Amino acid sequence: MLFVDCLREVESKRVHDPFDETMKKNGKCVLVQGPIIVGVGPSGLAVAACLKERVPSVIVERAKCIASLWKSKASDRLHLHLSKKLCELPLMPFPAKFPTYPTKEHFVDYLDAYVSKFGLEPQFNQNKKVSLPMITLLDHGE
Ligand SMILES: Cc1cc2nc3c(=O)[nH]c(=O)nc-3n(C[C@H](O)[C@H](O)[C@H](O)COP(=O)(O)OP(=O)(O)OC[C@H]3O[C@@H](n4cnc5c(N)ncnc54)[C@H](O)[C@@H]3O)c2cc1C
């Protein structure tokens, strides 16, 4: 099933859903056209970049920056413990000048450059729960 057909099916289910109406009245429900990426650590960034050209998505992050684990929790002396070839995100290799085992600073710079390159625009300070229509969409798996 095409992605657009999935969205149409989700939308037609939603308009007949009394629960959805209640949630909207309470201001707790927002309809989003497309996937929601929860969290912008390296995994969320990779998914967002791969979707960027073809599928509109919304990116939410509960912290106030990307890669919060690396920026605010990891020690400054940390290096990647796997070689850079194994740690790079899709569509953008590490710069050739980086050492085989990049430092935390290298990795954070790389992730910031990744966001710029793909024009990713996460919404920060958002602690989201994924709603039922998203699960319906993913269940199709076609
Ligand atoms: C010390 C250390 C060293 C590591 N070294 C390497 C290495 O050398 N090579 C390697 O490949 N991997 C390494 N890893 C493992 C892994 O690559 C990293 O942990 C990486 O940051 C995981 O990325 P992630 O995006 O899956 O998760 P995270 O970096 O944890 O990102 C998840 C994000 O989601 C956000 N979030 C969570 N719940 C919600 C919610 N409900 N709403 C909104 N936002 C939410 C969080 O705030 C966070 O920013 C290391 C991990 C650690 C801890």
The ligand as an SDF file (V2000), in Angstrom:
LIG
                    3D

 53 58  0  0  0  0  0  0  0  0999 V2000
   29.6460    5.9730   26.9010 C   0  0  0  0  0  0  0  0  0  0  0  0
   29.0870    5.5030   25.5830 C   0  0  0  0  0  0  0  0  0  0  0  0
   29.9580    5.2600   24.5030 C   0  0  0  0  0  0  0  0  0  0  0  0
   29.4510    4.8210   23.2820 C   0  0  0  0  0  0  0  0  0  0  0  0
   30.3040    4.6130   22.2580 N   0  0  0  0  0  0  0  0  0  0  0  0
   29.8280    4.2200   21.0680 C   0  0  0  0  0  0  0  0  0  0  0  0
   30.7010    4.0190   19.9490 C   0  0  0  0  0  0  0  0  0  0  0  0
   31.9120    4.1530   20.0510 O   0  0  0  0  0  0  0  0  0  0  0  0
   30.1570    3.6440   18.7730 N   0  0  0  0  0  0  0  0  0  0  0  0
   28.8210    3.4550   18.6300 C   0  0  0  0  0  0  0  0  0  0  0  0
   28.3600    3.1470   17.5310 O   0  0  0  0  0  0  0  0  0  0  0  0
   27.9880    3.6040   19.6750 N   0  0  0  0  0  0  0  0  0  0  0  0
   28.4560    3.9610   20.8760 C   0  0  0  0  0  0  0  0  0  0  0  0
   27.5960    4.0980   21.9190 N   0  0  0  0  0  0  0  0  0  0  0  0
   26.2150    3.6150   21.7520 C   0  0  0  0  0  0  0  0  0  0  0  0
   25.2740    4.4740   20.9000 C   0  0  0  0  0  0  0  0  0  0  0  0
   25.7560    4.7180   19.6170 O   0  0  0  0  0  0  0  0  0  0  0  0
   25.0200    5.8060   21.5550 C   0  0  0  0  0  0  0  0  0  0  0  0
   24.5160    5.5460   22.8440 O   0  0  0  0  0  0  0  0  0  0  0  0
   24.0190    6.6230   20.7760 C   0  0  0  0  0  0  0  0  0  0  0  0
   23.9120    7.8930   21.3840 O   0  0  0  0  0  0  0  0  0  0  0  0
   22.6500    5.9710   20.6930 C   0  0  0  0  0  0  0  0  0  0  0  0
   21.8530    6.7940   19.8900 O   0  0  0  0  0  0  0  0  0  0  0  0
   20.2900    6.7820   19.9720 P   0  0  0  0  0  0  0  0  0  0  0  0
   19.8090    7.8880   19.0630 O   0  0  0  0  0  0  0  0  0  0  0  0
   19.7750    5.4070   19.7140 O   0  0  0  0  0  0  0  0  0  0  0  0
   19.9170    7.0970   21.4900 O   0  0  0  0  0  0  0  0  0  0  0  0
   20.2560    8.4250   22.3950 P   0  0  0  0  0  0  0  0  0  0  0  0
   21.5720    9.0320   22.0340 O   0  0  0  0  0  0  0  0  0  0  0  0
   20.0220    7.9530   23.7840 O   0  0  0  0  0  0  0  0  0  0  0  0
   19.1100    9.4250   21.9300 O   0  0  0  0  0  0  0  0  0  0  0  0
   17.7460    9.2420   22.2990 C   0  0  0  0  0  0  0  0  0  0  0  0
   17.1120   10.6290   22.3450 C   0  0  0  0  0  0  0  0  0  0  0  0
   15.7150   10.4870   22.4880 O   0  0  0  0  0  0  0  0  0  0  0  0
   15.2440   11.4490   23.4130 C   0  0  0  0  0  0  0  0  0  0  0  0
   13.9900   10.9260   23.9880 N   0  0  0  0  0  0  0  0  0  0  0  0
   13.8180    9.7720   24.6790 C   0  0  0  0  0  0  0  0  0  0  0  0
   12.5180    9.6230   25.0230 N   0  0  0  0  0  0  0  0  0  0  0  0
   11.8550   10.6940   24.5200 C   0  0  0  0  0  0  0  0  0  0  0  0
   10.4780   11.1020   24.5430 C   0  0  0  0  0  0  0  0  0  0  0  0
    9.5280   10.3910   25.1480 N   0  0  0  0  0  0  0  0  0  0  0  0
   10.1440   12.2690   23.9190 N   0  0  0  0  0  0  0  0  0  0  0  0
   11.1020   13.0070   23.2960 C   0  0  0  0  0  0  0  0  0  0  0  0
   12.4170   12.6720   23.2490 N   0  0  0  0  0  0  0  0  0  0  0  0
   12.7860   11.5150   23.8520 C   0  0  0  0  0  0  0  0  0  0  0  0
   16.3790   11.5790   24.4230 C   0  0  0  0  0  0  0  0  0  0  0  0
   16.3510   12.8420   25.0890 O   0  0  0  0  0  0  0  0  0  0  0  0
   17.6180   11.4520   23.5180 C   0  0  0  0  0  0  0  0  0  0  0  0
   18.0930   12.7130   23.0450 O   0  0  0  0  0  0  0  0  0  0  0  0
   28.0590    4.5690   23.1360 C   0  0  0  0  0  0  0  0  0  0  0  0
   27.2230    4.8220   24.2160 C   0  0  0  0  0  0  0  0  0  0  0  0
   27.7070    5.2810   25.4140 C   0  0  0  0  0  0  0  0  0  0  0  0
   26.7380    5.5490   26.5630 C   0  0  0  0  0  0  0  0  0  0  0  0
  1  2  1  0
  2  3  1  0
  2 52  2  0
  3  4  2  0
  4  5  1  0
  4 50  1  0
  5  6  2  0
  6  7  1  0
  6 13  1  0
  7  8  2  0
  7  9  1  0
  9 10  1  0
 10 11  2  0
 10 12  1  0
 12 13  2  0
 13 14  1  0
 14 15  1  0
 14 50  1  0
 15 16  1  0
 16 17  1  0
 16 18  1  0
 18 19  1  0
 18 20  1  0
 20 21  1  0
 20 22  1  0
 22 23  1  0
 23 24  1  0
 24 25  2  0
 24 26  1  0
 24 27  1  0
 27 28  1  0
 28 29  2  0
 28 30  1  0
 28 31  1  0
 31 32  1  0
 32 33  1  0
 33 34  1  0
 33 48  1  0
 34 35  1  0
 35 36  1  0
 35 46  1  0
 36 37  1  0
 36 45  1  0
 37 38  2  0
 38 39  1  0
 39 40  1  0
 39 45  2  0
 40 41  1  0
 40 42  2  0
 42 43  1  0
 43 44  2  0
 44 45  1  0
 46 47  1  0
 46 48  1  0
 48 49  1  0
 50 51  2  0
 51 52  1  0
 52 53  1  0
M  END
$$$$
